[in-house]
């Protein structure tokens, strides 16, 4: 999404919605190596920002995701996000929690989160 903004003038948003049990278990509270996996990229508190390093990532789990992205999609992006013939990942990305369902999962059948990306 961050790379898409390099060739567009609009804000980009990440939106996820699903059954409350799936949203909490498989997304908000999903853990990898004992840490909440998606909190690296997204806050679940309204208005809060998260900034994370991309091209200097040292955590092997996240670095492998970025490396795989470049390998899989590097040749398909427009020249404005490339240096020479290779995709240039940004140094950092910032996401802001624009909306997240405030009710406890047991009180609503579905939950939603919306984050702006810059």
ZIJOWO-V428032 format. One record per run of one state. SS is the DSSP state (a for helix, b for strand, c for the rest). FROM is the first residue (numbers start at 0). TO is the last residue. If there is no record, write none. Layout:
BEGIN
SS,FROM,TO + SS,FROM,TO
END
This chain:
BEGIN
c,0,0 + a,1,4 + c,5,10 + b,11,18 + a,19,27 + c,28,29 + b,30,31 + c,32,33 + b,34,35 + a,36,39 + c,40,47 + b,48,52 + c,53,58 + a,59,72 + c,73,77 + a,78,80 + b,81,82 + c,83,84 + b,85,86 + c,87,90 + b,91,99 + c,100,103 + a,104,106 + c,107,108 + b,109,116 + c,117,117
END
